[in-house]
Amino acid sequence: LDQVKTEFGDRPRIYNEFLEIMKNFKAQEIDTPGVIKRVSNLFRGYNKLILGFNTFLPDGYKIELKDIEGQLNPGFSGPGAQ
C-alpha cells in the first residue's frame, strides 16, 4: 500500500480508487479475476505496482510480467485462467 501511496500521492483519485477496489475485494464483492483486471487497468504502465499486487492474491493466483507486457487487458495465472 505504501508503494501505491508514494506513486500516486499527487493523484488521490487513483489511490482512492485502489482502496475502494481492495475494500470490495475483501468484502468478496469482486472475485479474484475481477480484482486482477481492475487493478491491472488502474495501474496500467506501472508494471512494478501490478506485479507487487501479487502480495494480495490468494494461493493459486499470480500476475506475471509476460501477462502484462504489451497487452491492453493483462491476464493472470490461476484457476480458470485461459
trRosetta pair geometry for C-beta under 8 A, 3 or more apart (Angstrom, degrees):
i j d omega theta_ij theta_ji phi_ij phi_ji
1 4 5.7 -55 -154 36 39 111
1 5 6.2 37 151 -18 70 107
2 5 5.6 -55 -145 39 33 111
2 6 6.1 35 155 -21 67 106
3 6 5.7 -54 -146 37 29 112
3 7 6.2 25 157 -17 64 110
3 48 7.6 -120 176 125 139 104
3 49 6.2 -176 126 -106 117 85
3 52 5.9 -34 68 139 157 171
4 7 5.9 -58 -145 39 28 108
4 8 6.0 -20 171 23 65 112
4 15 6.1 136 142 -121 98 82
4 18 5.5 -137 -178 115 147 168
4 49 6.2 101 -90 -144 76 123
5 8 6.9 -77 -131 59 19 78
5 9 5.8 53 164 -76 62 86
5 15 5.9 72 -106 -134 57 134
6 9 6.0 -16 -140 -29 21 115
7 46 6.5 84 -180 -143 154 145
7 49 6.2 -76 13 -70 168 136
8 11 4.6 -73 -163 64 83 95
8 12 7.4 138 142 -85 94 23
8 14 4.4 -114 -152 84 144 117
8 15 4.4 175 101 -54 120 92
8 18 7.6 134 48 -2 156 135
9 12 7.7 8 -171 -72 31 69
9 15 7.1 54 -86 -50 34 148
11 14 4.6 29 119 15 112 113
11 15 6.8 138 94 -12 68 90
12 15 5.4 -59 -145 45 43 111
12 16 5.6 41 159 -20 77 109
13 16 6.0 -59 -144 41 25 108
13 17 6.2 27 156 -21 62 108
14 17 5.7 -54 -146 35 29 112
14 18 6.5 33 152 -21 62 103
14 42 6.4 142 -154 -179 88 99
15 18 5.7 -53 -154 32 32 113
15 19 6.6 32 150 -18 64 103
16 19 5.5 -50 -149 35 37 113
16 20 6.4 39 151 -20 66 104
17 20 5.5 -52 -148 36 34 114
17 21 6.4 39 151 -21 66 102
17 42 6.0 -168 110 -129 122 133
18 21 5.7 -51 -149 34 33 113
18 22 6.4 30 153 -17 65 106
18 39 7.0 69 -128 -120 87 86
18 42 6.1 159 -79 138 83 154
18 43 7.9 60 -94 -55 120 101
19 22 5.7 -55 -148 38 32 111
19 23 6.3 36 152 -23 65 105
20 23 5.6 -50 -146 33 31 114
20 24 6.4 29 155 -15 64 106
21 24 5.9 -60 -151 40 29 108
21 25 6.2 30 151 -21 65 108
21 30 6.9 -26 -163 22 71 164
21 35 6.3 129 168 -138 103 83
21 38 5.1 -177 -131 120 133 135
21 39 6.1 161 132 -69 155 82
21 42 7.0 -120 -25 -21 155 155
22 25 5.5 -53 -144 36 32 114
22 26 6.2 33 156 -19 66 105
22 35 7.9 82 -96 -148 45 124
22 56 7.2 -84 -123 -153 103 155
23 26 5.9 -54 -148 36 28 110
23 27 6.3 17 155 -9 63 111
24 27 5.7 -61 -143 46 31 106
24 29 4.2 -80 -166 66 84 116
24 30 4.7 64 124 -8 106 109
24 35 7.8 179 90 -93 94 100
25 28 7.5 30 177 -79 33 29
25 29 7.4 -82 -64 51 22 72
25 30 4.8 -50 -86 65 65 108
25 32 7.9 80 -149 -95 108 47
25 35 4.4 52 -99 -95 127 141
25 56 7.6 59 114 154 152 125
28 31 7.8 31 -161 -87 67 54
30 34 4.3 -136 -171 101 89 124
30 35 4.9 114 123 -62 123 85
30 38 6.9 -42 -160 4 152 143
31 34 4.8 93 54 10 70 109
31 35 7.2 -140 96 -7 33 89
32 35 5.9 -54 -142 35 31 106
32 36 6.4 34 157 -21 64 105
32 57 6.5 85 -152 -145 111 88
32 58 6.2 -84 -96 27 138 106
32 61 5.4 -130 170 -74 136 161
32 78 6.8 -100 125 131 134 160
33 36 5.6 -54 -148 35 33 115
33 37 6.4 33 155 -19 66 106
33 76 6.9 -164 -119 45 71 132
33 78 7.5 -160 -75 75 83 127
33 80 6.6 -77 -53 94 137 126
33 81 8.0 176 -101 -84 112 69
34 37 5.8 -55 -149 36 31 110
34 38 6.3 26 156 -15 66 108
35 38 5.8 -54 -143 40 33 109
35 39 6.0 26 162 -13 68 110
35 56 7.9 -106 141 115 138 121
36 39 6.3 -60 -142 42 24 103
36 40 6.0 24 159 -19 62 114
36 53 7.6 145 -121 120 64 135
36 57 7.2 40 -79 -100 102 124
36 61 7.1 -134 -65 -180 134 127
36 63 6.2 169 -149 -70 110 113
36 74 7.4 -116 154 97 95 104
36 76 4.8 -33 177 -43 159 150
37 40 5.9 -59 -143 39 24 111
37 41 6.3 21 159 -16 62 109
37 73 6.8 -2 -138 -163 97 94
37 74 7.5 -179 -115 64 52 78
38 41 5.9 -59 -149 38 27 107
38 42 6.1 26 155 -19 65 110
39 42 5.5 -54 -142 38 32 113
39 43 6.0 4 166 6 68 113
39 50 6.8 144 129 -123 96 71
39 53 5.2 130 140 -129 149 160
40 43 6.5 -69 -136 53 22 91
40 44 6.8 59 153 -74 59 72
40 50 5.5 62 -114 -134 69 121
40 53 8.0 -125 -65 42 67 157
40 63 6.9 -178 -82 -129 114 145
40 68 6.4 -145 -147 -109 113 110
40 73 7.5 88 106 -163 131 46
40 74 4.0 -127 -169 43 148 125
41 44 5.8 -10 -156 -40 34 109
41 73 7.4 -9 -75 -117 99 66
43 46 4.4 -90 -179 62 89 111
43 49 4.6 -134 -156 95 141 121
43 50 5.0 178 97 -64 129 83
43 53 7.5 -175 21 -38 156 131
46 49 4.2 9 132 25 114 118
46 50 6.4 136 93 -21 71 87
47 50 5.4 -56 -144 38 37 112
47 51 6.0 31 160 -15 71 107
47 65 6.6 48 -173 -125 128 84
47 68 5.8 155 -120 105 92 138
47 69 7.5 24 -106 -74 138 74
48 51 6.0 -56 -145 41 27 107
48 52 6.1 32 152 -23 62 111
49 52 5.4 -54 -144 37 31 116
49 53 6.8 48 151 -36 61 94
50 53 5.7 -43 -164 11 34 118
50 63 5.9 -106 153 129 91 150
50 68 5.5 115 112 -101 155 163
50 74 6.9 115 -171 -7 145 176
51 54 6.2 -18 178 -10 50 112
51 63 6.2 -140 -107 96 48 104
51 64 7.8 45 -115 -134 96 23
51 65 6.5 -1 -84 -70 128 76
51 68 7.7 -120 -57 18 83 147
52 55 6.2 -14 171 -3 62 113
53 56 5.7 -49 -173 32 64 109
53 57 6.9 70 134 -32 77 101
53 63 6.4 29 72 24 104 139
54 57 5.4 -53 -151 22 45 118
54 61 7.9 -168 -138 113 73 79
54 62 5.5 29 -131 -138 118 70
54 63 5.7 -136 -71 36 91 84
57 61 4.1 -117 171 92 125 113
57 62 6.6 173 86 -83 149 42
57 63 7.4 157 -34 -10 153 87
57 78 7.7 -116 174 -79 131 145
58 61 5.8 65 63 19 67 115
60 78 5.1 90 135 -143 77 87
60 79 5.5 14 153 -21 130 96
61 76 6.1 9 -164 157 88 130
61 77 7.0 153 -152 87 40 59
61 78 3.6 8 -102 -91 67 144
61 79 7.5 -61 -69 19 83 76
62 76 6.8 163 80 -170 35 88
62 77 4.9 -14 62 62 85 106
62 78 6.7 150 16 -58 56 93
63 67 5.7 -125 -162 69 68 140
63 68 6.6 44 173 -39 109 116
63 74 6.6 35 -148 148 114 131
63 76 5.0 -54 -91 -113 67 93
63 77 7.6 176 -88 20 21 77
64 67 4.8 102 60 -4 71 105
64 68 7.7 -171 92 1 41 87
64 76 7.7 132 9 -138 73 48
64 77 6.0 41 -12 -10 114 117
65 68 6.3 -74 -152 44 35 96
65 69 5.9 34 161 -29 75 111
66 69 6.2 -47 -129 28 29 111
67 71 7.0 -64 163 30 46 148
67 74 5.1 74 137 -172 90 89
67 75 4.4 -120 -151 67 103 75
67 76 5.8 78 -165 -81 162 36
67 77 7.2 -129 -60 -26 139 79
68 71 6.2 -117 -149 46 26 105
68 74 4.1 -4 -99 -113 74 127
71 74 5.4 125 87 -88 122 50
71 75 6.9 -45 139 -7 170 82
75 81 6.6 98 172 -156 105 105
75 82 7.4 -106 -141 60 130 75
76 81 5.7 -124 89 -106 66 123
77 81 5.4 -88 -136 -1 31 174
78 81 5.1 110 51 -35 56 115
